[in-house]
Amino acid sequence: MPGSEISTIPLLCNQCGASLKVAENTNFAHCSYCNSQLKVHRSGGAVFSEVVAEIKERQDETDNRVRILELENQILRLDQRWDQMQEQFMIHPKNGRPYLPDEKSAAGGILMIPFALIFGIVAISMAGEIGFLFLLIAVAAAVASTISSNNKRKEYQAAKFYHERRKADLRTQIQRLRSPIDGR
């Protein structure tokens, strides 16, 4: 339409420095000299441009840093849950400090079996048939203790493996996210 000219403003390309004319209310522009996409900024009376790719790059970097913080927080929460979870696996002897099950604790139950047999044989020689009953009870208690210790050890090892694998996965994700940031 005649008489309805679009008002333009001068703008310098932030990438190549070329002088451009853009519509007054434009938010994005294209530099025909270097082919850059530009974001038009206004501050008071000043108008300037910024290359959109640089904005995106900074945004991506910020997103990566936020994601790294989220993953680091997941590791902290995972470790806190693991510390709480370990308590359920603790073995609490009557005399001594609590400890986590391992190969030695399972072997302790196995060592109880020969002692139970010796105790039972002595009980049989001293008390006859009642001694045989003591033998059965002692061996059954030793076997039950061995099975229980071994099951607790296996459950602990499975939970520990899962915890360590999950933590390693989170650390791998963090390393992948740090690579573009550190490799600048």
N, CA and C atoms as a LAMMPS dump frame, in Angstrom:
ITEM: TIMESTEP
0
ITEM: NUMBER OF ATOMS
552
ITEM: BOX BOUNDS ff ff ff
-5.0000000000000000e+02 5.0000000000000000e+02
-5.0000000000000000e+02 5.0000000000000000e+02
-5.0000000000000000e+02 5.0000000000000000e+02
ITEM: ATOMS id mol type element x y z
1 1 1 N 0.829 -1.172 0
2 1 2 C 0 0 0
3 1 3 C 0.87 1.23 0
4 2 1 N 0.562 2.213 -0.868
5 2 2 C 1.339 3.44 -0.865
6 2 3 C 1.126 4.196 0.444
7 3 1 N 2.189 4.807 0.92
8 3 2 C 2.114 5.645 2.116
9 3 3 C 2.253 4.858 3.403
10 4 1 N 2.339 3.553 3.355
11 4 2 C 2.503 2.784 4.588
12 4 3 C 3.86 2.084 4.568
13 5 1 N 4.903 2.898 4.6
14 5 2 C 6.259 2.372 4.583
15 5 3 C 6.614 1.794 5.936
16 6 1 N 7.38 0.739 5.891
17 6 2 C 7.832 0.106 7.125
18 6 3 C 9.032 0.887 7.64
19 7 1 N 8.98 1.206 8.918
20 7 2 C 10.071 1.932 9.554
21 7 3 C 11.215 0.957 9.829
22 8 1 N 12.428 1.337 9.426
23 8 2 C 13.594 0.472 9.631
24 8 3 C 14.595 1.129 10.562
25 9 1 N 15.439 0.296 11.123
26 9 2 C 16.516 0.782 11.992
27 9 3 C 17.825 0.16 11.522
28 10 1 N 18.945 0.868 11.71
29 10 2 C 20.243 0.296 11.326
30 10 3 C 20.69 -0.716 12.388
31 11 1 N 21.361 -1.754 11.933
32 11 2 C 21.821 -2.799 12.829
33 11 3 C 23.129 -3.36 12.276
34 12 1 N 24.099 -3.584 13.138
35 12 2 C 25.348 -4.202 12.712
36 12 3 C 25.276 -5.692 13.008
37 13 1 N 25.732 -6.486 12.062
38 13 2 C 25.805 -7.934 12.272
39 13 3 C 26.888 -8.206 13.306
40 14 1 N 26.525 -8.922 14.34
41 14 2 C 27.467 -9.24 15.407
42 14 3 C 28.525 -10.24 14.957
43 15 1 N 28.274 -10.95 13.858
44 15 2 C 29.214 -11.951 13.358
45 15 3 C 30.269 -11.331 12.444
46 16 1 N 29.81 -10.573 11.411
47 16 2 C 30.765 -10.073 10.406
48 16 3 C 30.893 -8.546 10.4
49 17 1 N 30.028 -7.848 11.143
50 17 2 C 30.104 -6.395 11.214
51 17 3 C 29.394 -5.666 10.079
52 18 1 N 28.71 -6.4 9.212
53 18 2 C 28.01 -5.77 8.087
54 18 3 C 26.883 -4.888 8.6
55 19 1 N 26.628 -3.798 7.873
56 19 2 C 25.545 -2.876 8.211
57 19 3 C 24.256 -3.401 7.587
58 20 1 N 23.238 -3.552 8.429
59 20 2 C 21.954 -4.084 7.979
60 20 3 C 20.853 -3.088 8.308
61 21 1 N 19.76 -3.171 7.604
62 21 2 C 18.561 -2.406 7.937
63 21 3 C 17.464 -3.429 8.201
64 22 1 N 16.834 -3.308 9.378
65 22 2 C 15.772 -4.251 9.747
66 22 3 C 14.54 -3.477 10.186
67 23 1 N 13.39 -4.126 10.092
68 23 2 C 12.141 -3.49 10.542
69 23 3 C 12.276 -3.16 12.022
70 24 1 N 11.66 -2.07 12.411
71 24 2 C 11.806 -1.541 13.768
72 24 3 C 11.368 -2.538 14.855
73 25 1 N 10.378 -3.33 14.585
74 25 2 C 9.866 -4.246 15.613
75 25 3 C 10.364 -5.691 15.42
76 26 1 N 11.398 -5.894 14.619
77 26 2 C 11.944 -7.223 14.352
78 26 3 C 12.703 -7.749 15.562
79 27 1 N 12.504 -9.037 15.857
80 27 2 C 13.244 -9.69 16.946
81 27 3 C 14.378 -10.567 16.428
82 28 1 N 14.244 -11.024 15.176
83 28 2 C 15.277 -11.855 14.566
84 28 3 C 15.558 -11.325 13.169
85 29 1 N 16.823 -11.457 12.757
86 29 2 C 17.21 -10.988 11.422
87 29 3 C 18.191 -11.983 10.822
88 30 1 N 18.384 -11.846 9.53
89 30 2 C 19.307 -12.704 8.803
90 30 3 C 20.323 -11.808 8.1
91 31 1 N 21.62 -12.087 8.3
92 31 2 C 22.661 -11.311 7.63
93 31 3 C 22.888 -11.922 6.253
94 32 1 N 22.674 -11.122 5.23
95 32 2 C 22.836 -11.62 3.865
96 32 3 C 24.309 -11.695 3.457
97 33 1 N 25.223 -11.162 4.28
98 33 2 C 26.645 -11.19 3.964
99 33 3 C 27.319 -12.47 4.487
100 34 1 N 27.06 -12.808 5.764
101 34 2 C 27.72 -13.994 6.356
102 34 3 C 26.748 -15.145 6.609
103 35 1 N 25.476 -14.914 6.33
104 35 2 C 24.432 -15.937 6.455
105 35 3 C 24.119 -16.308 7.91
106 36 1 N 24.425 -15.433 8.85
107 36 2 C 24.157 -15.704 10.267
108 36 3 C 22.723 -15.348 10.621
109 37 1 N 22.165 -16.131 11.53
110 37 2 C 20.869 -15.801 12.117
111 37 3 C 21.155 -14.946 13.346
112 38 1 N 20.452 -13.82 13.452
113 38 2 C 20.736 -12.867 14.531
114 38 3 C 19.507 -12.644 15.392
115 39 1 N 19.745 -12.472 16.689
116 39 2 C 18.706 -12.052 17.627
117 39 3 C 18.906 -10.56 17.822
118 40 1 N 17.818 -9.781 17.664
119 40 2 C 17.896 -8.325 17.816
120 40 3 C 17.548 -7.989 19.263
121 41 1 N 18.458 -7.27 19.929
122 41 2 C 18.258 -6.856 21.321
123 41 3 C 18.064 -5.341 21.361
124 42 1 N 17.217 -4.903 22.256
125 42 2 C 17.004 -3.465 22.469
126 42 3 C 17.237 -3.168 23.945
127 43 1 N 18.006 -2.145 24.19
128 43 2 C 18.266 -1.739 25.568
129 43 3 C 18.285 -0.221 25.585
130 44 1 N 17.262 0.373 26.166
131 44 2 C 17.138 1.829 26.125
132 44 3 C 17.007 2.258 24.678
133 45 1 N 17.871 3.107 24.198
134 45 2 C 17.839 3.544 22.809
135 45 3 C 18.766 2.74 21.916
136 46 1 N 19.537 1.839 22.491
137 46 2 C 20.511 1.074 21.706
138 46 3 C 19.87 -0.185 21.134
139 47 1 N 20.31 -0.534 19.921
140 47 2 C 19.869 -1.768 19.274
141 47 3 C 21.13 -2.509 18.846
142 48 1 N 21.21 -3.786 19.197
143 48 2 C 22.379 -4.566 18.824
144 48 3 C 21.948 -5.993 18.52
145 49 1 N 22.871 -6.736 17.909
146 49 2 C 22.525 -8.096 17.506
147 49 3 C 23.422 -9.105 18.219
148 50 1 N 22.941 -10.327 18.243
149 50 2 C 23.718 -11.434 18.793
150 50 3 C 23.452 -12.637 17.905
151 51 1 N 24.503 -13.394 17.614
152 51 2 C 24.365 -14.556 16.747
153 51 3 C 23.568 -15.634 17.493
154 52 1 N 22.503 -16.108 16.871
155 52 2 C 21.615 -17.092 17.494
156 52 3 C 22.371 -18.36 17.872
157 53 1 N 23.308 -18.791 17.042
158 53 2 C 24.071 -20.008 17.328
159 53 3 C 24.832 -19.877 18.646
160 54 1 N 25.363 -18.675 18.935
161 54 2 C 26.084 -18.455 20.193
162 54 3 C 25.123 -18.529 21.371
163 55 1 N 23.921 -17.994 21.199
164 55 2 C 22.914 -18.061 22.263
165 55 3 C 22.588 -19.526 22.543
166 56 1 N 22.362 -20.282 21.47
167 56 2 C 22.03 -21.705 21.616
168 56 3 C 23.18 -22.446 22.282
169 57 1 N 24.406 -22.141 21.886
170 57 2 C 25.569 -22.802 22.475
171 57 3 C 25.651 -22.532 23.975
172 58 1 N 25.447 -21.281 24.379
173 58 2 C 25.47 -20.929 25.804
174 58 3 C 24.319 -21.61 26.538
175 59 1 N 23.15 -21.662 25.905
176 59 2 C 21.998 -22.327 26.526
177 59 3 C 22.271 -23.819 26.701
178 60 1 N 22.857 -24.441 25.667
179 60 2 C 23.188 -25.866 25.759
180 60 3 C 24.196 -26.11 26.885
181 61 1 N 25.189 -25.236 26.976
182 61 2 C 26.194 -25.364 28.035
183 61 3 C 25.55 -25.216 29.414
184 62 1 N 24.649 -24.253 29.55
185 62 2 C 23.937 -24.053 30.813
186 62 3 C 23.075 -25.269 31.13
187 63 1 N 22.383 -25.792 30.121
188 63 2 C 21.569 -26.995 30.32
189 63 3 C 22.436 -28.163 30.789
190 64 1 N 23.623 -28.313 30.199
191 64 2 C 24.541 -29.382 30.611
192 64 3 C 24.969 -29.212 32.062
193 65 1 N 25.294 -27.987 32.431
194 65 2 C 25.723 -27.742 33.823
195 65 3 C 24.601 -28.049 34.805
196 66 1 N 23.386 -27.68 34.449
197 66 2 C 22.231 -27.976 35.317
198 66 3 C 22.04 -29.492 35.418
199 67 1 N 22.146 -30.183 34.302
200 67 2 C 21.98 -31.639 34.294
201 67 3 C 23.08 -32.303 35.117
202 68 1 N 24.308 -31.788 35.038
203 68 2 C 25.404 -32.326 35.852
204 68 3 C 25.08 -32.174 37.336
205 69 1 N 24.581 -31.007 37.721
206 69 2 C 24.211 -30.794 39.127
207 69 3 C 23.109 -31.766 39.554
208 70 1 N 22.133 -31.978 38.679
209 70 2 C 21.058 -32.928 38.988
210 70 3 C 21.625 -34.338 39.182
211 71 1 N 22.541 -34.743 38.312
212 71 2 C 23.133 -36.08 38.423
213 71 3 C 23.996 -36.208 39.678
214 72 1 N 24.739 -35.147 40.006
215 72 2 C 25.547 -35.172 41.228
216 72 3 C 24.648 -35.285 42.454
217 73 1 N 23.504 -34.605 42.432
218 73 2 C 22.544 -34.726 43.527
219 73 3 C 21.971 -36.137 43.597
220 74 1 N 21.743 -36.765 42.444
221 74 2 C 21.266 -38.146 42.438
222 74 3 C 22.295 -39.069 43.087
223 75 1 N 23.58 -38.82 42.813
224 75 2 C 24.634 -39.627 43.433
225 75 3 C 24.615 -39.438 44.95
226 76 1 N 24.473 -38.189 45.396
227 76 2 C 24.421 -37.943 46.847
228 76 3 C 23.237 -38.666 47.485
229 77 1 N 22.063 -38.586 46.854
230 77 2 C 20.877 -39.265 47.396
231 77 3 C 21.062 -40.787 47.361
232 78 1 N 21.667 -41.279 46.301
233 78 2 C 21.939 -42.713 46.18
234 78 3 C 22.854 -43.171 47.315
235 79 1 N 23.904 -42.399 47.587
236 79 2 C 24.825 -42.736 48.676
237 79 3 C 24.136 -42.663 50.037
238 80 1 N 23.271 -41.68 50.225
239 80 2 C 22.544 -41.581 51.494
240 80 3 C 21.621 -42.785 51.687
241 81 1 N 20.917 -43.163 50.624
242 81 2 C 20.041 -44.344 50.716
243 81 3 C 20.861 -45.605 50.98
244 82 1 N 22.04 -45.691 50.343
245 82 2 C 22.89 -46.858 50.54
246 82 3 C 23.358 -46.932 51.99
247 83 1 N 23.744 -45.796 52.562
248 83 2 C 24.165 -45.789 53.968
249 83 3 C 23.034 -46.292 54.867
250 84 1 N 21.808 -45.865 54.581
251 84 2 C 20.66 -46.323 55.37
252 84 3 C 20.372 -47.803 55.11
253 85 1 N 20.502 -48.215 53.861
254 85 2 C 20.211 -49.589 53.489
255 85 3 C 21.198 -50.578 54.102
256 86 1 N 22.446 -50.178 54.224
257 86 2 C 23.457 -51.079 54.774
258 86 3 C 23.093 -51.519 56.182
259 87 1 N 22.368 -50.671 56.889
260 87 2 C 21.987 -50.998 58.263
261 87 3 C 21.172 -52.293 58.317
262 88 1 N 20.332 -52.532 57.322
263 88 2 C 19.519 -53.751 57.343
264 88 3 C 20.355 -55.012 57.11
265 89 1 N 21.548 -54.851 56.554
266 89 2 C 22.414 -56.006 56.307
267 89 3 C 23.399 -56.25 57.447
268 90 1 N 23.492 -55.312 58.373
269 90 2 C 24.467 -55.429 59.459
270 90 3 C 24.181 -56.666 60.307
271 91 1 N 25.258 -57.313 60.721
272 91 2 C 25.156 -58.431 61.652
273 91 3 C 25.543 -57.878 63.011
274 92 1 N 24.667 -58.095 63.983
275 92 2 C 24.862 -57.538 65.319
276 92 3 C 25.15 -58.675 66.304
277 93 1 N 26.441 -58.991 66.517
278 93 2 C 26.753 -60.042 67.493
279 93 3 C 26.473 -59.562 68.918
280 94 1 N 26.258 -60.525 69.803
281 94 2 C 25.964 -60.156 71.197
282 94 3 C 27.135 -59.404 71.832
283 95 1 N 28.329 -59.886 71.579
284 95 2 C 29.518 -59.234 72.142
285 95 3 C 30.407 -58.801 70.986
286 96 1 N 30.394 -57.538 70.687
287 96 2 C 31.235 -57.051 69.599
288 96 3 C 30.518 -55.986 68.785
289 97 1 N 31.249 -55.482 67.83
290 97 2 C 30.716 -54.414 66.984
291 97 3 C 29.958 -54.998 65.804
292 98 1 N 28.9 -54.3 65.366
293 98 2 C 28.174 -54.758 64.167
294 98 3 C 29.089 -54.709 62.949
295 99 1 N 28.848 -55.615 62.015
296 99 2 C 29.661 -55.658 60.806
297 99 3 C 28.801 -56.098 59.627
298 100 1 N 29.296 -55.8 58.44
299 100 2 C 28.601 -56.2 57.219
300 100 3 C 29.014 -57.623 56.853
301 101 1 N 28.093 -58.403 56.287
302 101 2 C 28.423 -59.788 55.955
303 101 3 C 29.453 -59.885 54.835
304 102 1 N 30.348 -60.853 54.981
305 102 2 C 31.342 -61.111 53.946
306 102 3 C 31.62 -62.606 53.924
307 103 1 N 32.625 -63.015 53.173
308 103 2 C 32.949 -64.443 53.065
309 103 3 C 33.305 -65.032 54.44
310 104 1 N 33.985 -64.246 55.259
311 104 2 C 34.399 -64.741 56.574
312 104 3 C 33.2 -65.033 57.466
313 105 1 N 32.19 -64.159 57.414
314 105 2 C 31.027 -64.373 58.282
315 105 3 C 30.256 -65.613 57.86
316 106 1 N 30.21 -65.9 56.564
317 106 2 C 29.551 -67.122 56.095
318 106 3 C 30.369 -68.344 56.495
319 107 1 N 31.695 -68.226 56.449
320 107 2 C 32.57 -69.34 56.835
321 107 3 C 32.445 -69.632 58.321
322 108 1 N 32.16 -68.621 59.123
323 108 2 C 31.991 -68.816 60.561
324 108 3 C 30.867 -69.787 60.863
325 109 1 N 29.788 -69.698 60.109
326 109 2 C 28.679 -70.628 60.305
327 109 3 C 29.064 -72.04 59.939
328 110 1 N 29.865 -72.185 58.89
329 110 2 C 30.313 -73.516 58.478
330 110 3 C 31.215 -74.123 59.562
331 111 1 N 32.042 -73.294 60.174
332 111 2 C 32.925 -73.786 61.241
333 111 3 C 32.145 -74.224 62.474
334 112 1 N 30.934 -73.714 62.636
335 112 2 C 30.121 -74.104 63.791
336 112 3 C 29.666 -75.556 63.686
337 113 1 N 29.541 -76.074 62.481
338 113 2 C 29.022 -77.428 62.297
339 113 3 C 29.925 -78.485 62.951
340 114 1 N 31.253 -78.465 62.714
341 114 2 C 32.097 -79.471 63.394
342 114 3 C 32.026 -79.354 64.921
343 115 1 N 31.977 -78.101 65.419
344 115 2 C 31.872 -77.935 66.872
345 115 3 C 30.548 -78.483 67.384
346 116 1 N 29.483 -78.305 66.596
347 116 2 C 28.19 -78.848 66.994
348 116 3 C 28.242 -80.374 67.012
349 117 1 N 28.926 -80.978 66.043
350 117 2 C 29.068 -82.438 66.013
351 117 3 C 29.851 -82.935 67.228
352 118 1 N 30.96 -82.244 67.529
353 118 2 C 31.763 -82.643 68.701
354 118 3 C 30.924 -82.518 69.968
355 119 1 N 30.2 -81.391 70.093
356 119 2 C 29.339 -81.178 71.258
357 119 3 C 28.292 -82.291 71.332
358 120 1 N 27.712 -82.63 70.196
359 120 2 C 26.689 -83.677 70.172
360 120 3 C 27.232 -85.035 70.543
361 121 1 N 28.425 -85.377 70.06
362 121 2 C 29.03 -86.673 70.382
363 121 3 C 29.317 -86.76 71.871
364 122 1 N 29.85 -85.666 72.43
365 122 2 C 30.099 -85.632 73.874
366 122 3 C 28.78 -85.766 74.625
367 123 1 N 27.736 -85.077 74.149
368 123 2 C 26.431 -85.142 74.815
369 123 3 C 25.855 -86.554 74.738
370 124 1 N 26.054 -87.246 73.612
371 124 2 C 25.548 -88.623 73.472
372 124 3 C 26.286 -89.539 74.444
373 125 1 N 27.604 -89.36 74.525
374 125 2 C 28.368 -90.241 75.418
375 125 3 C 28.011 -90.003 76.878
376 126 1 N 27.573 -88.802 77.196
377 126 2 C 27.26 -88.493 78.59
378 126 3 C 25.782 -88.72 78.909
379 127 1 N 24.899 -88.487 77.941
380 127 2 C 23.474 -88.514 78.264
381 127 3 C 22.676 -89.486 77.403
382 128 1 N 23.294 -90.2 76.515
383 128 2 C 22.583 -91.203 75.726
384 128 3 C 21.646 -90.58 74.712
385 129 1 N 20.384 -91.014 74.777
386 129 2 C 19.4 -90.567 73.784
387 129 3 C 19.143 -89.054 73.851
388 130 1 N 19.148 -88.479 75.012
389 130 2 C 18.948 -87.026 75.143
390 130 3 C 20.125 -86.293 74.509
391 131 1 N 21.288 -86.868 74.614
392 131 2 C 22.471 -86.3 73.972
393 131 3 C 22.321 -86.256 72.466
394 132 1 N 21.669 -87.311 71.899
395 132 2 C 21.414 -87.329 70.461
396 132 3 C 20.502 -86.178 70.063
397 133 1 N 19.532 -85.887 70.92
398 133 2 C 18.631 -84.749 70.681
399 133 3 C 19.428 -83.441 70.681
400 134 1 N 20.361 -83.309 71.629
401 134 2 C 21.225 -82.122 71.659
402 134 3 C 22.07 -82.03 70.381
403 135 1 N 22.547 -83.182 69.914
404 135 2 C 23.321 -83.222 68.668
405 135 3 C 22.492 -82.678 67.511
406 136 1 N 21.287 -83.161 67.374
407 136 2 C 20.411 -82.703 66.287
408 136 3 C 20.138 -81.198 66.38
409 137 1 N 19.863 -80.731 67.58
410 137 2 C 19.568 -79.299 67.768
411 137 3 C 20.798 -78.454 67.445
412 138 1 N 21.963 -78.875 67.906
413 138 2 C 23.191 -78.115 67.666
414 138 3 C 23.543 -78.066 66.188
415 139 1 N 23.427 -79.21 65.509
416 139 2 C 23.741 -79.243 64.073
417 139 3 C 22.717 -78.42 63.302
418 140 1 N 21.441 -78.547 63.644
419 140 2 C 20.397 -77.765 62.967
420 140 3 C 20.639 -76.268 63.162
421 141 1 N 21.023 -75.865 64.36
422 141 2 C 21.298 -74.439 64.621
423 141 3 C 22.506 -73.966 63.802
424 142 1 N 23.539 -74.788 63.723
425 142 2 C 24.726 -74.417 62.95
426 142 3 C 24.4 -74.309 61.468
427 143 1 N 23.626 -75.253 60.944
428 143 2 C 23.248 -75.22 59.531
429 143 3 C 22.36 -74.009 59.25
430 144 1 N 21.385 -73.759 60.13
431 144 2 C 20.494 -72.608 59.942
432 144 3 C 21.285 -71.302 59.985
433 145 1 N 22.238 -71.21 60.901
434 145 2 C 23.067 -70 60.992
435 145 3 C 23.901 -69.817 59.727
436 146 1 N 24.444 -70.918 59.213
437 146 2 C 25.244 -70.854 57.987
438 146 3 C 24.397 -70.397 56.805
439 147 1 N 23.22 -70.983 56.67
440 147 2 C 22.331 -70.612 55.558
441 147 3 C 21.914 -69.153 55.679
442 148 1 N 21.55 -68.738 56.878
443 148 2 C 21.128 -67.351 57.092
444 148 3 C 22.257 -66.367 56.777
445 149 1 N 23.463 -66.668 57.272
446 149 2 C 24.608 -65.786 57
447 149 3 C 24.907 -65.717 55.514
448 150 1 N 24.85 -66.872 54.859
449 150 2 C 25.147 -66.913 53.431
450 150 3 C 24.093 -66.146 52.629
451 151 1 N 22.822 -66.308 52.993
452 151 2 C 21.755 -65.557 52.3
453 151 3 C 21.907 -64.055 52.51
454 152 1 N 22.216 -63.66 53.73
455 152 2 C 22.392 -62.235 54.021
456 152 3 C 23.581 -61.68 53.238
457 153 1 N 24.647 -62.468 53.136
458 153 2 C 25.827 -62.049 52.387
459 153 3 C 25.481 -61.873 50.904
460 154 1 N 24.737 -62.821 50.347
461 154 2 C 24.354 -62.737 48.934
462 154 3 C 23.456 -61.521 48.678
463 155 1 N 22.498 -61.291 49.566
464 155 2 C 21.619 -60.121 49.414
465 155 3 C 22.424 -58.831 49.492
466 156 1 N 23.355 -58.779 50.428
467 156 2 C 24.204 -57.599 50.575
468 156 3 C 25.041 -57.37 49.317
469 157 1 N 25.658 -58.446 48.812
470 157 2 C 26.489 -58.314 47.609
471 157 3 C 25.665 -57.856 46.407
472 158 1 N 24.443 -58.37 46.265
473 158 2 C 23.582 -57.959 45.146
474 158 3 C 23.209 -56.488 45.277
475 159 1 N 22.855 -56.069 46.49
476 159 2 C 22.486 -54.662 46.706
477 159 3 C 23.693 -53.751 46.479
478 160 1 N 24.854 -54.176 46.942
479 160 2 C 26.071 -53.38 46.758
480 160 3 C 26.422 -53.278 45.275
481 161 1 N 26.295 -54.39 44.546
482 161 2 C 26.569 -54.386 43.11
483 161 3 C 25.638 -53.409 42.397
484 162 1 N 24.343 -53.465 42.729
485 162 2 C 23.384 -52.549 42.1
486 162 3 C 23.754 -51.097 42.425
487 163 1 N 24.073 -50.815 43.68
488 163 2 C 24.442 -49.45 44.091
489 163 3 C 25.666 -48.97 43.307
490 164 1 N 26.696 -49.791 43.253
491 164 2 C 27.928 -49.39 42.564
492 164 3 C 27.7 -49.22 41.064
493 165 1 N 26.881 -50.099 40.471
494 165 2 C 26.595 -49.988 39.035
495 165 3 C 25.807 -48.723 38.729
496 166 1 N 24.798 -48.425 39.556
497 166 2 C 23.995 -47.214 39.361
498 166 3 C 24.862 -45.968 39.522
499 167 1 N 25.732 -45.964 40.5
500 167 2 C 26.623 -44.827 40.733
501 167 3 C 27.588 -44.651 39.554
502 168 1 N 28.123 -45.759 39.043
503 168 2 C 29.025 -45.696 37.885
504 168 3 C 28.284 -45.166 36.656
505 169 1 N 27.033 -45.59 36.466
506 169 2 C 26.229 -45.087 35.339
507 169 3 C 26.042 -43.574 35.439
508 170 1 N 25.744 -43.091 36.642
509 170 2 C 25.564 -41.65 36.835
510 170 3 C 26.872 -40.901 36.571
511 171 1 N 27.982 -41.445 37.03
512 171 2 C 29.286 -40.807 36.795
513 171 3 C 29.625 -40.775 35.305
514 172 1 N 29.266 -41.837 34.586
515 172 2 C 29.499 -41.874 33.141
516 172 3 C 28.684 -40.783 32.45
517 173 1 N 27.431 -40.626 32.862
518 173 2 C 26.596 -39.56 32.288
519 173 3 C 27.207 -38.191 32.557
520 174 1 N 27.719 -37.994 33.759
521 174 2 C 28.352 -36.712 34.108
522 174 3 C 29.565 -36.472 33.224
523 175 1 N 30.398 -37.501 33.026
524 175 2 C 31.584 -37.351 32.181
525 175 3 C 31.206 -36.985 30.752
526 176 1 N 30.165 -37.613 30.23
527 176 2 C 29.721 -37.297 28.865
528 176 3 C 29.258 -35.848 28.769
529 177 1 N 28.569 -35.382 29.791
530 177 2 C 28.091 -33.999 29.775
531 177 3 C 29.241 -33.012 29.97
532 178 1 N 30.255 -33.397 30.733
533 178 2 C 31.396 -32.501 30.966
534 178 3 C 32.295 -32.391 29.758
535 179 1 N 32.34 -33.399 28.921
536 179 2 C 33.244 -33.4 27.758
537 179 3 C 33.077 -32.174 26.886
538 180 1 N 31.858 -31.82 26.452
539 180 2 C 31.728 -30.615 25.608
540 180 3 C 32.098 -29.338 26.355
541 181 1 N 31.835 -29.283 27.646
542 181 2 C 32.14 -28.084 28.446
543 181 3 C 33.65 -27.953 28.601
544 182 1 N 34.319 -29.064 28.982
545 182 2 C 35.764 -29.015 29.221
546 182 3 C 36.558 -28.924 27.929
547 183 1 N 35.983 -29.433 26.827
548 183 2 C 36.707 -29.474 25.564
549 183 3 C 36.662 -28.193 24.754
550 184 1 N 36.134 -27.113 25.32
551 184 2 C 36.036 -25.854 24.564
552 184 3 C 37.338 -25.363 24.126
